[in-house]
Amino acid sequence: MKKVLKVLGILVLSVIVLIAILITYVKVALPNVGPAPQMTIEKTPERIQRGNYLAKSVMACMDCHSERDPNLFTMPMIASSIGSGGERFDQTMGFPGIFYAANITPAGIGNWTDGEIYRAITTGVRKNGKPIFPVMPYHSYGFADSEDVKSMIVYLRSLKPIGKVIPASSADFPMNILLNTIPEKATPMTIPPPGDSVANGRYLLTIGACHDCHTPFANGKFDETLSLAGGRVFPEPGGWVSSANITPDKKTGIGTWTRAFFMGHFSMYRDSATAHRVMTPGALQTIMPWTLYGTMRDQDLANIYAYLQTIPPIDHAVTKWKAQ
């Protein structure tokens, strides 16, 4: 019996040692996306303009990296706070920890090199080599053409510095270990030629991270059998909201929508009366940043519509709002 217990003890100890080695490897050796690239990006008016458009209208970076007004529909960003960060994502919203959007004005990342910002946007690794929780959709941003990423960086450099101090994010166990495994190397796409509407729509939808909200997510992974079919649930005070099915299914998706109707669904938020609609007390909000996406150019909206019409339709009915 003593011999058996001794063998069991050795086995248990061996398992503990192996686990300790694995954890140490994950915490020390990962994330492994390579060093920040060496680059000095030329600052041009064209890049600032393109970066401004991407950050606000397409990739919606400023939706999280600015203060937002919860009293208005879509919680639009407050213009004086652009890039200052601070939005909190925590356990009450279903996140495995407490995570804050960073200050990405020059007051927050002014001492980062262009390459360090590039790596953070496209792979999710900070200046200090630590991982970013993927509430920032860097896996989608990693598909962006390198020129678009460079334009984003030049735009961020042009922002008014705002000296807002952001609390440190903290992941719960075991996410504090697993988080190191999430960043990965970028696989950039190339901006398609202007005449290819479907390809341009695919590119914009990809870097805009539409998949992340419009695909069900549970137990740490997306249900790709329902890609873009909606149904991802987002808790809110007083209930929850769920993303829409944007596949071309005629019963449950956007299969009966005309291009004009699709585009109008966004462009209506260019009107100040719609964009600044005051919320009724107790009404559930939307997490869709309509006031940002609504400023996309008509041609880009038309391209996204053209691409969505080419994906497989999925019959998936979604309940969009539910009060508790």
C-alpha positions as a Markdown table, in Angstrom:
| # | Residue | x | y | z |
|---|---|---|---|---|
| 1 | Met | 0.0 | 0.0 | 0.0 |
| 2 | Lys | 2.8 | 2.4 | 0.9 |
| 3 | Lys | 4.4 | 1.7 | -2.5 |
| 4 | Val | 1.1 | 2.4 | -4.3 |
| 5 | Leu | 0.7 | 5.7 | -2.4 |
| 6 | Lys | 4.3 | 6.6 | -3.2 |
| 7 | Val | 3.7 | 6.1 | -6.9 |
| 8 | Leu | 0.5 | 8.1 | -6.8 |
| 9 | Gly | 2.3 | 10.9 | -5.0 |
| 10 | Ile | 5.0 | 10.9 | -7.6 |
| 11 | Leu | 2.4 | 11.0 | -10.4 |
| 12 | Val | 0.5 | 13.9 | -8.7 |
| 13 | Leu | 3.7 | 15.8 | -8.2 |
| 14 | Ser | 4.7 | 15.3 | -11.8 |
| 15 | Val | 1.3 | 16.6 | -13.0 |
| 16 | Ile | 1.7 | 19.7 | -10.7 |
| 17 | Val | 5.2 | 20.3 | -12.0 |
| 18 | Leu | 4.0 | 20.0 | -15.7 |
| 19 | Ile | 1.1 | 22.4 | -15.0 |
| 20 | Ala | 3.5 | 24.8 | -13.4 |
| 21 | Ile | 5.9 | 24.6 | -16.4 |
| 22 | Leu | 3.0 | 25.1 | -18.8 |
| 23 | Ile | 1.6 | 28.2 | -16.9 |
| 24 | Thr | 5.1 | 29.6 | -16.7 |
| 25 | Tyr | 5.6 | 29.2 | -20.4 |
| 26 | Val | 2.3 | 30.8 | -21.2 |
| 27 | Lys | 2.9 | 33.8 | -18.9 |
| 28 | Val | 6.6 | 34.3 | -19.9 |
| 29 | Ala | 6.9 | 33.2 | -23.5 |
| 30 | Leu | 3.5 | 34.4 | -24.8 |
| 31 | Pro | 2.1 | 36.3 | -26.6 |
| 32 | Asn | 4.6 | 35.6 | -29.3 |
| 33 | Val | 3.7 | 37.8 | -32.3 |
| 34 | Gly | 7.2 | 39.1 | -32.9 |
| 35 | Pro | 8.7 | 42.4 | -32.2 |
| 36 | Ala | 7.1 | 45.7 | -33.1 |
| 37 | Pro | 8.0 | 46.6 | -36.6 |
| 38 | Gln | 10.5 | 49.3 | -37.2 |
| 39 | Met | 8.7 | 52.1 | -39.1 |
| 40 | Thr | 8.4 | 55.9 | -39.2 |
| 41 | Ile | 5.2 | 56.8 | -41.0 |
| 42 | Glu | 5.1 | 59.9 | -43.1 |
| 43 | Lys | 2.4 | 62.3 | -41.8 |
| 44 | Thr | 0.3 | 63.6 | -44.7 |
| 45 | Pro | -3.2 | 65.3 | -44.8 |
| 46 | Glu | -4.4 | 62.3 | -46.9 |
| 47 | Arg | -3.5 | 59.8 | -44.2 |
| 48 | Ile | -5.1 | 61.9 | -41.4 |
| 49 | Gln | -8.3 | 62.1 | -43.4 |
| 50 | Arg | -8.3 | 58.4 | -44.2 |
| 51 | Gly | -7.4 | 57.5 | -40.6 |
| 52 | Asn | -10.2 | 59.8 | -39.2 |
| 53 | Tyr | -12.7 | 58.1 | -41.5 |
| 54 | Leu | -11.6 | 54.6 | -40.5 |
| 55 | Ala | -11.5 | 55.3 | -36.8 |
| 56 | Lys | -14.9 | 56.9 | -36.6 |
| 57 | Ser | -17.0 | 55.5 | -39.5 |
| 58 | Val | -15.7 | 52.1 | -40.4 |
| 59 | Met | -13.7 | 50.5 | -37.5 |
| 60 | Ala | -15.6 | 52.5 | -34.9 |
| 61 | Cys | -12.5 | 52.7 | -32.6 |
| 62 | Met | -13.8 | 55.9 | -31.1 |
| 63 | Asp | -17.0 | 54.2 | -30.0 |
| 64 | Cys | -15.0 | 52.6 | -27.1 |
| 65 | His | -12.1 | 55.0 | -26.8 |
| 66 | Ser | -14.2 | 58.1 | -26.0 |
| 67 | Glu | -16.7 | 59.0 | -23.4 |
| 68 | Arg | -20.3 | 58.3 | -24.5 |
| 69 | Asp | -23.7 | 59.9 | -23.6 |
| 70 | Pro | -26.0 | 57.2 | -22.2 |
| 71 | Asn | -29.0 | 59.5 | -22.4 |
| 72 | Leu | -29.0 | 59.5 | -26.1 |
| 73 | Phe | -29.9 | 56.6 | -28.4 |
| 74 | Thr | -26.8 | 54.6 | -29.5 |
| 75 | Met | -24.8 | 56.4 | -26.7 |
| 76 | Pro | -22.9 | 58.6 | -29.2 |
| 77 | Met | -19.4 | 59.7 | -28.3 |
| 78 | Ile | -18.8 | 63.1 | -26.7 |
| 79 | Ala | -16.8 | 65.1 | -29.1 |
| 80 | Ser | -14.6 | 66.7 | -26.5 |
| 81 | Ser | -13.4 | 63.3 | -25.3 |
| 82 | Ile | -12.3 | 61.7 | -28.5 |
| 83 | Gly | -9.6 | 59.1 | -27.9 |
| 84 | Ser | -9.4 | 59.6 | -24.2 |
| 85 | Gly | -10.7 | 56.1 | -23.3 |
| 86 | Gly | -12.0 | 54.9 | -20.0 |
| 87 | Glu | -15.0 | 52.8 | -21.0 |
| 88 | Arg | -15.4 | 49.9 | -18.6 |
| 89 | Phe | -16.2 | 46.3 | -19.5 |
| 90 | Asp | -16.7 | 44.0 | -16.5 |
| 91 | Gln | -18.4 | 40.9 | -15.1 |
| 92 | Thr | -21.9 | 42.5 | -15.1 |
| 93 | Met | -21.6 | 42.6 | -18.9 |
| 94 | Gly | -20.3 | 39.0 | -19.2 |
| 95 | Phe | -16.6 | 39.7 | -19.3 |
| 96 | Pro | -14.0 | 37.6 | -17.4 |
| 97 | Gly | -12.5 | 40.5 | -15.5 |
| 98 | Ile | -12.5 | 44.3 | -15.6 |
| 99 | Phe | -11.2 | 45.9 | -18.8 |
| 100 | Tyr | -10.8 | 49.5 | -19.7 |
| 101 | Ala | -10.5 | 51.2 | -23.1 |
| 102 | Ala | -7.1 | 52.9 | -23.3 |
| 103 | Asn | -6.3 | 56.5 | -23.7 |
| 104 | Ile | -5.1 | 56.6 | -27.3 |
| 105 | Thr | -4.5 | 60.3 | -27.6 |
| 106 | Pro | -0.9 | 61.5 | -27.7 |
| 107 | Ala | -1.2 | 61.9 | -23.9 |
| 108 | Gly | -1.7 | 58.2 | -23.6 |
| 109 | Ile | 0.4 | 56.7 | -26.3 |
| 110 | Gly | 2.7 | 59.5 | -27.3 |
| 111 | Asn | 5.8 | 57.7 | -26.1 |
| 112 | Trp | 4.9 | 54.6 | -28.3 |
| 113 | Thr | 6.7 | 54.2 | -31.6 |
| 114 | Asp | 4.7 | 53.9 | -34.8 |
| 115 | Gly | 5.6 | 50.2 | -34.9 |
| 116 | Glu | 4.4 | 49.6 | -31.3 |
| 117 | Ile | 1.1 | 51.2 | -32.2 |
| 118 | Tyr | 0.9 | 49.2 | -35.4 |
| 119 | Arg | 1.5 | 46.0 | -33.4 |
| 120 | Ala | -1.1 | 46.8 | -30.8 |
| 121 | Ile | -3.8 | 47.6 | -33.5 |
| 122 | Thr | -3.1 | 44.5 | -35.6 |
| 123 | Thr | -2.1 | 41.8 | -33.0 |
| 124 | Gly | -3.4 | 43.0 | -29.6 |
| 125 | Val | 0.0 | 43.3 | -27.9 |
| 126 | Arg | 0.9 | 46.5 | -26.0 |
| 127 | Lys | 4.2 | 48.4 | -25.9 |
| 128 | Asn | 5.2 | 46.4 | -22.8 |
| 129 | Gly | 4.5 | 43.1 | -24.6 |
| 130 | Lys | 1.4 | 42.4 | -22.6 |
| 131 | Pro | -1.8 | 41.2 | -24.3 |
| 132 | Ile | -5.0 | 43.2 | -24.8 |
| 133 | Phe | -8.3 | 41.6 | -24.0 |
| 134 | Pro | -10.1 | 41.1 | -27.4 |
| 135 | Val | -13.1 | 43.3 | -26.5 |
| 136 | Met | -10.9 | 45.4 | -28.9 |
| 137 | Pro | -11.4 | 43.4 | -32.1 |
| 138 | Tyr | -7.7 | 43.3 | -33.1 |
| 139 | His | -8.2 | 40.0 | -34.8 |
| 140 | Ser | -10.4 | 41.9 | -37.3 |
| 141 | Tyr | -8.1 | 44.9 | -37.4 |
| 142 | Gly | -5.3 | 42.5 | -38.3 |
| 143 | Phe | -6.9 | 42.0 | -41.7 |
| 144 | Ala | -6.6 | 45.7 | -42.5 |
| 145 | Asp | -4.3 | 46.8 | -45.4 |
| 146 | Ser | -1.0 | 48.0 | -43.9 |
| 147 | Glu | -1.6 | 51.4 | -45.5 |
| 148 | Asp | -4.9 | 51.8 | -43.7 |
| 149 | Val | -3.3 | 50.9 | -40.4 |
| 150 | Lys | -0.6 | 53.5 | -41.0 |
| 151 | Ser | -3.3 | 56.1 | -41.7 |
| 152 | Met | -4.9 | 55.2 | -38.4 |
| 153 | Ile | -1.7 | 55.8 | -36.6 |
| 154 | Val | -1.1 | 59.2 | -38.2 |
| 155 | Tyr | -4.7 | 60.2 | -37.3 |
| 156 | Leu | -4.1 | 59.1 | -33.7 |
| 157 | Arg | -1.0 | 61.2 | -33.5 |
| 158 | Ser | -3.1 | 64.2 | -34.7 |
| 159 | Leu | -5.6 | 64.0 | -31.8 |
| 160 | Lys | -5.8 | 66.6 | -29.1 |
| 161 | Pro | -3.8 | 65.2 | -26.1 |
| 162 | Ile | -6.2 | 64.5 | -23.2 |
| 163 | Gly | -4.5 | 63.7 | -19.9 |
| 164 | Lys | -7.0 | 61.2 | -18.6 |
| 165 | Val | -5.6 | 58.5 | -16.5 |
| 166 | Ile | -7.1 | 55.0 | -17.2 |
| 167 | Pro | -7.2 | 52.3 | -14.5 |
| 168 | Ala | -5.3 | 49.1 | -15.2 |
| 169 | Ser | -7.3 | 46.3 | -16.6 |
| 170 | Ser | -7.4 | 43.0 | -14.7 |
| 171 | Ala | -8.5 | 39.5 | -15.9 |
| 172 | Asp | -10.1 | 36.9 | -13.7 |
| 173 | Phe | -8.7 | 33.4 | -13.3 |
| 174 | Pro | -8.1 | 31.6 | -15.6 |
| 175 | Met | -8.4 | 34.3 | -18.2 |
| 176 | Asn | -5.4 | 36.0 | -16.6 |
| 177 | Ile | -3.4 | 33.1 | -17.9 |
| 178 | Leu | -5.3 | 32.3 | -21.1 |
| 179 | Leu | -5.2 | 35.9 | -22.3 |
| 180 | Asn | -1.6 | 35.5 | -23.3 |
| 181 | Thr | -2.6 | 32.8 | -25.8 |
| 182 | Ile | -5.1 | 35.0 | -27.7 |
| 183 | Pro | -3.0 | 37.6 | -29.7 |
| 184 | Glu | -1.8 | 36.3 | -33.0 |
| 185 | Lys | 0.1 | 37.7 | -36.0 |
| 186 | Ala | -1.7 | 39.8 | -38.5 |
| 187 | Thr | -2.8 | 38.6 | -41.9 |
| 188 | Pro | -3.4 | 41.8 | -43.8 |
| 189 | Met | -5.7 | 42.0 | -46.8 |
| 190 | Thr | -5.1 | 44.3 | -49.7 |
| 191 | Ile | -7.6 | 47.1 | -50.4 |
| 192 | Pro | -9.5 | 45.9 | -53.5 |
| 193 | Pro | -9.7 | 48.0 | -56.6 |
| 194 | Pro | -12.5 | 50.6 | -56.5 |
| 195 | Gly | -14.7 | 48.9 | -59.2 |
| 196 | Asp | -15.0 | 45.6 | -57.2 |
| 197 | Ser | -18.0 | 46.3 | -55.1 |
| 198 | Val | -18.3 | 42.9 | -53.5 |
| 199 | Ala | -14.6 | 42.7 | -52.6 |
| 200 | Asn | -14.7 | 46.2 | -51.1 |
| 201 | Gly | -17.7 | 45.3 | -49.1 |
| 202 | Arg | -16.0 | 42.2 | -47.8 |
| 203 | Tyr | -13.0 | 44.2 | -46.8 |
| 204 | Leu | -14.9 | 46.9 | -45.0 |
| 205 | Leu | -17.2 | 44.4 | -43.2 |
| 206 | Thr | -14.1 | 42.5 | -42.1 |
| 207 | Ile | -12.1 | 45.3 | -40.7 |
| 208 | Gly | -15.2 | 46.8 | -39.2 |
| 209 | Ala | -15.5 | 43.6 | -37.1 |
| 210 | Cys | -19.2 | 43.2 | -38.0 |
| 211 | His | -18.8 | 39.4 | -37.5 |
| 212 | Asp | -17.9 | 39.8 | -33.8 |
| 213 | Cys | -21.3 | 41.3 | -32.8 |
| 214 | His | -23.5 | 39.6 | -35.4 |
| 215 | Thr | -22.4 | 36.0 | -34.6 |
| 216 | Pro | -23.5 | 34.2 | -31.5 |
| 217 | Phe | -20.7 | 33.9 | -28.9 |
| 218 | Ala | -20.7 | 31.5 | -25.9 |
| 219 | Asn | -18.2 | 29.6 | -23.8 |
| 220 | Gly | -15.3 | 31.6 | -25.2 |
| 221 | Lys | -16.0 | 31.0 | -28.9 |
| 222 | Phe | -18.1 | 32.1 | -31.9 |
| 223 | Asp | -20.7 | 29.7 | -33.4 |
| 224 | Glu | -19.5 | 29.9 | -37.0 |
| 225 | Thr | -22.5 | 27.9 | -38.2 |
| 226 | Leu | -24.4 | 31.1 | -37.5 |
| 227 | Ser | -21.8 | 33.5 | -38.8 |
| 228 | Leu | -23.5 | 36.9 | -39.3 |
| 229 | Ala | -26.9 | 35.4 | -38.4 |
| 230 | Gly | -27.2 | 37.5 | -35.3 |
| 231 | Gly | -28.2 | 36.4 | -31.8 |
| 232 | Arg | -25.2 | 37.5 | -29.8 |
| 233 | Val | -26.6 | 38.7 | -26.5 |
| 234 | Phe | -25.4 | 41.8 | -24.7 |
| 235 | Pro | -26.6 | 42.4 | -21.1 |
| 236 | Glu | -27.8 | 45.9 | -20.3 |
| 237 | Pro | -29.4 | 47.5 | -17.2 |
| 238 | Gly | -33.0 | 46.3 | -17.2 |
| 239 | Gly | -32.6 | 43.5 | -19.7 |
| 240 | Trp | -30.6 | 42.5 | -22.7 |
| 241 | Val | -30.2 | 43.3 | -26.4 |
| 242 | Ser | -29.3 | 40.9 | -29.2 |
| 243 | Ser | -27.6 | 41.5 | -32.6 |
| 244 | Ala | -29.6 | 41.2 | -35.8 |
| 245 | Asn | -29.4 | 38.6 | -38.5 |
| 246 | Ile | -27.6 | 40.3 | -41.4 |
| 247 | Thr | -27.5 | 37.3 | -43.8 |
| 248 | Pro | -29.7 | 37.6 | -46.9 |
| 249 | Asp | -32.4 | 35.2 | -45.5 |
| 250 | Lys | -35.8 | 36.4 | -46.6 |
| 251 | Lys | -37.6 | 35.5 | -43.4 |
| 252 | Thr | -35.2 | 36.3 | -40.6 |
| 253 | Gly | -32.4 | 38.4 | -42.2 |
| 254 | Ile | -32.1 | 41.2 | -44.7 |
| 255 | Gly | -33.0 | 39.2 | -47.8 |
| 256 | Thr | -36.0 | 41.4 | -48.6 |
| 257 | Trp | -34.1 | 44.7 | -48.1 |
| 258 | Thr | -33.3 | 46.8 | -51.1 |
| 259 | Arg | -30.0 | 48.5 | -51.4 |
| 260 | Ala | -31.6 | 51.9 | -50.8 |
| 261 | Phe | -33.4 | 50.6 | -47.7 |
| 262 | Phe | -30.2 | 49.2 | -46.3 |
| 263 | Met | -28.2 | 52.4 | -46.9 |
| 264 | Gly | -31.1 | 54.5 | -45.5 |
| 265 | His | -31.0 | 52.4 | -42.3 |
| 266 | Phe | -27.5 | 53.9 | -41.7 |
| 267 | Ser | -27.7 | 57.3 | -43.4 |
| 268 | Met | -30.7 | 58.4 | -41.3 |
| 269 | Tyr | -28.3 | 58.9 | -38.4 |
| 270 | Arg | -26.6 | 61.7 | -40.3 |
| 271 | Asp | -29.6 | 63.8 | -39.3 |
| 272 | Ser | -29.1 | 65.5 | -35.9 |
| 273 | Ala | -32.7 | 64.9 | -34.9 |
| 274 | Thr | -32.3 | 61.1 | -35.3 |
| 275 | Ala | -28.7 | 61.0 | -34.1 |
| 276 | His | -29.5 | 62.9 | -30.9 |
| 277 | Arg | -32.7 | 61.2 | -29.9 |
| 278 | Val | -33.2 | 61.3 | -26.1 |
| 279 | Met | -33.9 | 57.9 | -24.5 |
| 280 | Thr | -37.1 | 57.3 | -22.6 |
| 281 | Pro | -36.4 | 56.4 | -19.0 |
| 282 | Gly | -36.1 | 52.6 | -18.6 |
| 283 | Ala | -35.9 | 51.9 | -22.3 |
| 284 | Leu | -33.2 | 49.5 | -23.4 |
| 285 | Gln | -30.3 | 50.9 | -25.4 |
| 286 | Thr | -28.7 | 49.6 | -28.5 |
| 287 | Ile | -25.0 | 48.8 | -28.6 |
| 288 | Met | -24.9 | 49.3 | -32.4 |
| 289 | Pro | -23.0 | 52.6 | -33.0 |
| 290 | Trp | -25.4 | 53.9 | -35.6 |
| 291 | Thr | -24.2 | 57.5 | -35.3 |
| 292 | Leu | -20.7 | 56.3 | -36.3 |
| 293 | Tyr | -21.5 | 53.8 | -39.0 |
| 294 | Gly | -24.1 | 56.1 | -40.3 |
| 295 | Thr | -21.3 | 58.5 | -41.4 |
| 296 | Met | -19.9 | 55.9 | -43.8 |
| 297 | Arg | -19.8 | 57.0 | -47.4 |
| 298 | Asp | -22.7 | 56.0 | -49.6 |
| 299 | Gln | -20.5 | 53.9 | -51.9 |
| 300 | Asp | -19.0 | 52.0 | -48.9 |
| 301 | Leu | -22.5 | 51.2 | -47.6 |
| 302 | Ala | -23.5 | 50.1 | -51.0 |
| 303 | Asn | -20.4 | 47.9 | -51.2 |
| 304 | Ile | -21.2 | 46.2 | -47.8 |
| 305 | Tyr | -24.7 | 45.6 | -49.0 |
| 306 | Ala | -23.4 | 44.0 | -52.2 |
| 307 | Tyr | -21.2 | 41.7 | -50.2 |
| 308 | Leu | -23.9 | 40.7 | -47.7 |
| 309 | Gln | -26.1 | 39.6 | -50.6 |
| 310 | Thr | -23.4 | 37.0 | -51.7 |
| 311 | Ile | -23.1 | 35.2 | -48.3 |
| 312 | Pro | -25.2 | 32.1 | -47.5 |
| 313 | Pro | -28.7 | 33.0 | -46.1 |
| 314 | Ile | -29.3 | 31.5 | -42.6 |
| 315 | Asp | -32.7 | 31.1 | -41.2 |
| 316 | His | -32.2 | 32.3 | -37.6 |
| 317 | Ala | -34.9 | 34.3 | -35.9 |
| 318 | Val | -33.6 | 36.7 | -33.3 |
| 319 | Thr | -35.3 | 38.5 | -30.4 |
| 320 | Lys | -33.7 | 41.9 | -30.4 |
| 321 | Trp | -34.7 | 43.3 | -27.1 |
| 322 | Lys | -35.9 | 41.8 | -23.8 |
| 323 | Ala | -36.6 | 43.5 | -20.5 |
| 324 | Gln | -36.0 | 41.6 | -17.3 |
